[in-house]
Amino acid sequence: MPADPPRDLDRFPVNAAGKVDRHALPAADIDRPNADRHSELPSGEVETQIADVWRRLLGLSAVAATGNFFLLGGHSLIATTMINQINDAFCVNLSIRDAFEHPVLRDIAAVVADAADRGLAAAPLLPALRDEHMPLSFGQERLWLMDQLAGSVAYNVPHAVRFRGGLRVAALGWALGEVVARQEACEPFELAAGPVLRGELVRVAADDHVLLLTVHHIASDGWSSGVLVREVLELYPRFGAGGGGAVLAPLPVQYADFAVWQRGWLRGEVLADLVGYWRERLAGASVLRLPTDRPRPAVLSRLTGQTDVTIGTATSGRRRAGLESLVGFFVNTMVLRTDLSGDPTFRELLGRVRETLLGSYAHQDLPFEKLVQELRPAQVGRAGFSPWPFFEIVFQLDDTAPGLPMLDDVTAEPLFIDKGVVKLPLIVTMSTVGDGSLDCGVEYMPDLIGDDDVSRLLEIFLGYLQAFTEDIGRPLRSLLPELATSGGQVGPRMVGR
């Protein structure tokens, strides 16, 4: 089948942010095996199962064996889900790098078959026998120990949802109870003899309510917040239907099953390989540090003078299919180290960062607490000791915000809550917005960096991005004097919180 003829457009449709609105573009005819009449259909069990995964994720009716995942509409976030489902279906341990290096269906099917033949399989995640002493995951163990030592409220995670309209309070209470009952991670721990989840409904007016939920981090993470809110809102309309309401489908596994699986799998050769990678990767790494005397702010290597840049980022920790619908503490912290020596162009920088990310994500299963325990980094800082091993700055993407549905005549709106506690000197979070744009939020320790410094840091960061979209071959160093003289205001002002 020949490719569709090109279409002339007077102009590209744009969204409110001024970016190309891809959803408003004329539909392309990709709902077919491929754009080539001679493309082959998948053959064999492996190709057929992978094709089924692609069809579901990409919304296609058929996929050719020669189809390219990314040309058919896939991107990095969908690719992560795709790899998770393949790993679960074939009990292998592919990484996101495999998706980028083998984007054609037939090629990645060969990688799966080869991994299975060589015995590179991961233990399946299955329900474990329940007894009186179910283990904590490695992450939970660290948080439990920190609570025993300090009892800090820093790991209480607050949520707030505002309901406008005729809210049925009994239905909301029933829905929340159902979710708590079906998610084992929400059951009580021995944390100060209190529940790990507390809730309160505030009545602002007859048609205006705010639901406040606080969950200890030992039982939740950012992804879990979306699961919790989504399930409550899915159950809410079902209250009173058939003697108390229908319940959601049973979960195939619970968080305790993951903890058992993690401790059984992450040992021996698997653990040694992961530790070996990170030991080599982080050998001689230096922490990217913020200034203490609060001068004009530093933007990574250019303004700190460092070319060996090490920062932290968060990963979902849900690499196994079946974990997407669980409430629990899965999130992991990963160290990203990039070499900026030689004054690279932005194109060269993207290539270096890409290699850093692919290698790091392929070895993301090592819990951060295990990494610290095994590598024992020197925590030498300003006063001779730093409580933050490997990095003081976190840069992360948060795409976990749930889309809240309309509930009968009630609208639900998530509210921002200032936790009042910052765990690291500087945390920059990019959050996806419905129109495809990104919001930037900044948390920082005011004792180490001032408000004006953070605002300027963001202005310079945005200036870099805008300049490099105009000329991707421009060296990083060449832009610094221009930003310094312009005050960094190359684009719209971004203000941190």
C-alpha positions in Angstrom: 0.0 0.0 0.0 1.6 3.3 -1.0 2.1 6.0 1.6 -0.6 8.7 1.9 -0.1 11.6 -0.4 1.3 14.7 1.4 -1.3 17.2 2.5 -0.8 21.0 2.3 -1.7 23.0 5.3 -2.0 26.8 5.4 -0.5 26.7 8.9 0.0 24.2 11.8 -2.7 24.3 14.5 -1.4 25.5 17.8 -2.6 25.1 21.4 -2.9 27.7 24.1 0.9 27.5 24.8 1.7 28.4 21.2 2.9 24.8 20.4 1.9 22.6 17.6 -1.4 20.9 18.6 -0.8 17.4 17.2 -4.2 16.2 18.2 -5.8 18.9 15.8 -3.7 17.7 12.8 -5.6 15.8 10.1 -5.7 12.1 10.9 -3.0 10.0 9.3 -3.9 6.6 7.9 -1.8 4.4 10.2 -4.6 2.0 11.2 -3.2 -0.7 9.1 -0.3 -3.3 9.2 2.1 -0.8 7.7 2.5 1.8 5.0 4.0 -0.8 2.7 1.8 -3.1 0.7 4.5 -5.9 1.0 4.9 -5.7 4.7 4.7 -9.0 6.5 2.3 -10.0 9.2 3.8 -11.2 12.5 4.6 -14.9 12.6 5.3 -17.2 15.5 4.2 -16.8 19.1 6.7 -14.1 20.2 6.0 -11.8 17.3 2.2 -12.3 17.6 2.1 -11.6 21.3 4.3 -8.5 20.9 2.1 -7.3 18.1 -0.9 -7.6 20.4 0.8 -5.4 23.0 1.6 -2.8 20.4 -2.0 -2.8 19.1 -3.4 -2.2 22.5 -0.9 0.5 23.4 -1.0 2.4 20.1 -4.7 1.9 19.3 -4.1 0.1 16.0 -6.1 -2.7 14.4 -3.0 -4.4 13.1 0.8 -4.2 13.2 3.3 -5.5 10.6 6.3 -7.5 11.5 8.4 -4.7 9.9 6.5 -2.0 11.8 8.5 0.6 13.7 7.1 1.3 17.2 8.0 5.0 17.2 6.9 5.6 13.6 3.5 4.0 14.5 2.9 6.6 17.2 5.0 5.3 20.2 7.1 7.5 22.4 9.4 7.0 25.4 6.6 6.8 28.1 4.6 4.3 26.1 7.7 2.4 25.3 8.3 1.9 29.1 4.9 0.4 29.4 5.5 -1.8 26.4 8.8 -3.1 27.8 7.1 -3.9 31.1 4.4 -5.9 29.5 6.9 -7.8 27.3 8.9 -8.6 30.4 5.9 -9.9 32.2 4.6 -11.9 29.3 7.9 -13.7 28.5 9.6 -13.5 32.0 12.6 -11.7 30.5 14.3 -8.5 31.7 14.5 -6.1 28.8 15.3 -2.4 29.3 14.1 0.8 27.6 17.4 0.7 25.7 16.1 -2.4 23.9 13.1 -0.5 22.7 15.2 2.3 21.2 17.9 0.1 19.7 15.3 -2.4 18.3 12.2 -0.4 17.4 11.1 -2.8 14.7 8.7 -5.5 15.9 10.6 -8.4 14.3 13.9 -7.2 15.7 12.7 -6.8 19.3 10.9 -10.2 19.0 14.3 -11.7 18.2 15.8 -10.0 21.3 13.1 -11.5 23.5 13.6 -15.0 22.0 17.4 -14.8 22.4 17.0 -13.6 26.1 14.7 -16.6 26.8 17.0 -19.1 25.0 20.0 -17.8 27.1 18.1 -18.1 30.3 18.1 -14.4 30.9 14.7 -14.6 32.6 13.5 -12.8 35.7 11.5 -14.6 38.3 7.7 -14.1 37.8 5.9 -11.8 40.2 3.2 -14.0 41.8 1.1 -13.9 45.0 3.1 -15.0 48.0 1.9 -17.1 50.9 0.7 -14.9 53.8 2.2 -15.4 57.3 2.7 -13.2 60.3 6.0 -11.8 59.1 5.7 -10.5 55.6 8.9 -8.6 54.7 9.2 -4.9 54.0 10.6 -3.9 50.6 14.1 -2.3 50.7 12.6 1.2 50.3 10.1 0.6 53.1 12.9 -0.7 55.4 14.8 2.6 54.9 11.8 4.7 55.7 10.9 2.6 58.7 14.4 3.0 60.1 14.4 6.7 59.5 11.1 7.0 61.4 12.6 5.0 64.3 15.6 7.3 64.4 14.0 10.7 63.9 10.2 10.3 63.7 10.1 13.1 61.0 6.8 14.1 59.4 8.8 14.8 56.2 7.5 11.5 54.7 3.8 12.3 55.2 2.3 12.8 51.7 -0.7 15.1 51.7 -3.4 15.2 49.0 -6.4 17.4 48.5 -9.4 17.2 46.1 -12.1 19.8 45.9 -15.6 18.8 45.0 -18.1 21.3 43.7 -21.7 20.3 43.4 -24.1 18.0 45.2 -21.5 15.6 46.7 -22.9 12.4 48.2 -20.8 12.2 51.3 -21.9 8.6 52.1 -20.9 7.5 48.6 -17.4 9.1 48.9 -16.8 7.5 52.3 -17.8 4.1 51.0 -15.6 4.4 48.0 -12.6 5.4 50.1 -13.2 2.5 52.4 -13.4 0.1 49.5 -10.1 1.3 48.1 -8.3 1.0 51.5 -9.7 -2.5 51.9 -8.5 -3.7 48.5 -5.0 -2.2 48.7 -3.0 -4.0 51.3 -0.3 -1.3 51.5 -2.9 0.9 53.2 -3.2 -1.4 56.2 -1.8 -0.2 59.5 1.9 -0.3 60.2 3.6 0.2 63.6 4.5 3.9 62.7 3.7 5.6 66.0 0.8 3.3 66.4 -1.3 5.1 63.8 -2.8 4.3 60.4 -0.7 5.0 57.3 -3.7 6.8 55.8 -5.9 9.4 57.3 -8.7 11.4 55.7 -11.0 14.2 56.5 -13.8 15.9 54.5 -14.1 19.7 55.0 -17.5 21.3 54.2 -16.8 24.7 52.8 -20.4 25.2 51.7 -23.4 23.0 50.9 -22.1 22.5 47.4 -18.4 22.8 48.1 -16.3 20.2 49.9 -12.5 19.5 50.2 -11.2 15.9 50.8 -8.0 15.9 52.7 -5.9 12.7 52.7 -2.5 12.1 54.3 -0.6 8.9 53.5 2.8 8.0 54.9 5.4 7.5 52.2 6.0 4.0 53.4 2.6 3.1 51.8 2.5 5.4 48.9 4.3 7.5 46.2 3.4 9.9 43.5 2.0 7.2 41.1 0.0 5.7 44.0 -1.7 9.1 44.6 -3.1 8.9 41.1 -4.2 5.3 41.7 -5.9 6.1 45.0 -7.8 9.1 43.6 -8.8 7.4 40.4 -10.2 4.3 42.1 -12.2 6.4 44.7 -13.7 8.3 41.8 -14.4 5.2 39.8 -16.3 3.6 42.8 -18.2 6.7 43.8 -21.0 6.5 41.2 -21.5 2.8 42.0 -22.6 3.4 45.6 -26.0 1.9 46.3 -26.1 -0.2 43.1 -27.0 -3.7 44.1 -26.7 -3.8 47.8 -23.8 -1.5 48.5 -22.3 -1.2 45.1 -20.1 -3.2 42.8 -16.4 -3.5 43.6 -13.5 -3.2 41.2 -11.8 -6.2 39.7 -9.5 -8.1 42.2 -5.8 -7.1 42.0 -3.6 -9.9 40.7 -0.9 -9.1 43.3 -0.4 -6.9 46.3 2.5 -4.8 47.5 3.6 -7.5 49.9 4.0 -9.8 47.0 6.3 -7.3 45.3 8.4 -7.0 48.5 8.8 -10.8 48.7 9.6 -10.9 44.9 12.2 -8.1 45.2 14.1 -9.7 48.1 14.1 -13.1 46.3 15.3 -11.7 43.0 17.7 -8.9 44.0 20.6 -11.0 45.3 23.5 -13.1 44.0 24.5 -12.5 40.5 21.7 -10.1 39.8 22.7 -7.8 42.7 26.4 -8.1 41.8 25.8 -7.1 38.2 23.8 -4.0 39.2 26.3 -3.0 41.9 29.1 -3.5 39.5 27.6 -1.2 36.9 26.9 1.6 39.3 30.3 1.2 41.0 32.0 1.8 37.6 29.6 4.5 36.5 30.0 6.6 39.6 33.7 6.1 40.3 35.2 9.5 41.1 31.9 11.3 40.7 31.7 14.8 42.3 28.5 16.2 43.7 27.0 19.2 41.8 26.8 21.7 44.7 24.8 24.9 45.2 26.7 27.9 46.5 26.3 28.6 50.2 26.8 32.4 50.3 23.8 32.9 48.0 25.5 34.7 45.1 23.9 34.8 41.6 22.5 31.3 41.1 24.2 28.4 39.4 22.8 26.6 36.4 24.4 23.2 36.3 27.8 23.0 34.9 28.0 26.4 33.1 27.4 28.5 36.2 29.1 26.3 38.7 32.2 25.7 36.6 31.7 21.9 36.9 31.8 19.6 33.9 31.2 16.4 35.8 27.5 16.8 36.5 25.8 14.4 38.9 22.1 14.9 39.8 19.3 12.7 41.1 16.0 11.7 39.5 13.0 9.6 40.4 11.9 6.4 38.6 8.5 4.8 39.1 10.0 1.4 40.1 7.1 -0.4 38.5 8.9 -2.4 35.8 6.6 -5.4 36.2 3.2 -5.5 34.6 0.5 -5.7 37.3 2.1 -3.1 39.5 0.5 -0.2 37.7 -2.7 -0.5 39.7 -1.1 -0.9 43.1 -0.8 1.6 45.9 2.6 1.3 47.5 6.1 2.7 47.9 7.7 1.7 44.6 9.5 4.9 43.6 13.3 4.7 43.4 16.0 7.3 43.2 18.5 7.1 40.4 21.8 8.9 40.0 22.5 10.5 36.6 26.1 11.4 35.8 26.9 13.3 32.6 30.2 14.6 31.2 30.0 18.1 29.8 33.7 18.6 29.1 34.9 20.0 25.8 32.1 22.6 25.5 29.7 20.4 23.6 26.9 21.7 21.3 23.4 21.1 22.4 23.1 18.3 19.9 26.2 16.6 21.3 24.8 17.2 24.9 21.5 15.4 24.0 23.5 12.5 22.7 25.5 12.2 25.9 22.4 12.6 28.1 20.6 10.0 26.0 23.4 7.5 26.6 23.4 8.3 30.3 19.6 7.7 30.6 19.6 4.5 28.6 22.4 3.0 30.6 20.9 4.2 33.9 17.4 3.0 33.2 18.7 -0.4 32.2 20.1 -0.7 35.7 17.4 1.1 37.7 16.4 -1.9 39.7 19.1 -1.3 42.3 17.3 0.4 45.3 19.0 3.7 46.2 19.5 2.6 49.7 21.4 -0.5 48.4 23.5 1.7 46.2 24.5 3.9 49.2 25.1 0.8 51.3 27.3 -0.9 48.7 29.3 2.1 47.3 29.5 4.1 50.6 30.1 7.4 48.9 32.3 10.0 50.7 29.8 12.5 52.0 32.3 15.3 52.4 30.6 18.7 52.1 30.7 22.3 53.2 31.0 21.5 56.9 33.0 18.3 56.4 29.8 16.1 56.0 26.8 16.2 53.7 23.6 14.3 54.4 23.0 14.0 50.7 25.1 11.3 49.0 25.9 11.6 45.3 23.8 14.7 44.6 22.2 17.8 46.1 19.9 18.6 43.1 17.0 16.5 41.7 15.5 17.0 38.3 12.4 14.9 37.6 9.4 14.5 35.4 6.0 14.0 37.1 3.4 12.6 34.7 1.3 10.9 37.5 -1.4 13.6 37.9 -4.7 11.9 37.3 -7.4 13.3 35.0 -10.4 13.7 37.3 -13.8 12.8 35.8 -17.1 14.5 36.2 -19.1 12.8 38.9 -22.8 13.2 38.0 -23.2 16.9 38.7 -20.0 17.1 40.8 -16.7 18.4 39.5 -13.4 17.2 41.1 -10.3 19.4 41.1 -6.9 18.5 42.6 -5.5 21.2 44.9 -1.8 22.0 45.5 -0.6 21.5 49.1 2.6 23.0 50.3 4.2 20.2 52.4 6.4 22.7 54.3 9.3 20.3 54.2 12.0 20.0 51.5 14.2 16.9 51.5 17.1 18.3 49.4 18.6 21.7 48.6 17.0 21.9 45.2 14.3 19.8 43.5 13.0 20.8 40.0 9.9 19.0 38.9 8.5 19.2 35.4 4.8 18.2 35.3 2.7 17.3 32.2 -0.3 19.4 31.5 -3.4 18.4 29.5 -2.5 20.6 26.5 0.9 18.8 26.1 2.9 21.6 27.7 5.0 21.3 30.9 4.7 23.1 34.2 7.9 23.7 36.2 7.8 23.6 40.0 10.8 24.2 42.3 11.3 23.2 45.9 14.4 24.5 47.7 16.0 25.1 51.1 15.9 28.9 51.7 18.9 28.6 54.0 21.0 27.6 51.0 19.5 29.4 48.0 17.3 32.6 47.9 14.0 33.3 46.1 15.7 35.7 43.6 18.4 33.1 42.9 15.8 30.5 42.0 13.8 32.8 39.8 17.0 33.7 37.9 18.0 30.1 37.6 14.7 29.3 35.9 15.0 32.3 33.6 18.4 31.1 32.5 17.3 27.6 32.1 14.4 28.7 29.9 16.8 30.9 27.9 19.0 27.9 27.2 16.1 25.8 26.0 14.7 28.6 23.7 18.1 29.3 22.2 18.9 25.7 21.5 15.5 25.1 19.8 16.6 27.9 17.4 20.1 26.5 16.9 20.7 23.0 18.1 24.3 23.2 16.9 25.2 26.0 19.2 27.9 25.3 21.9 26.8 25.6 25.5 29.6 28.0 26.5 28.6 30.6 23.8 25.3 31.3 25.3 26.4 32.1 28.8 27.5 35.8 28.2 24.3 36.5 26.3 22.2 35.3 29.1 24.2 37.1 31.7 23.8 40.5 29.9 20.1 39.9 29.1 19.3 38.9 32.7 18.3 35.5 31.4 14.9 36.9 30.1 15.0 35.2 26.7 11.5 33.9 27.1 8.5 34.0 29.4 9.3 34.4 33.1 9.2 31.2 35.2 8.9 31.5 38.9 9.6 28.7 41.3 7.6 27.9 44.4 
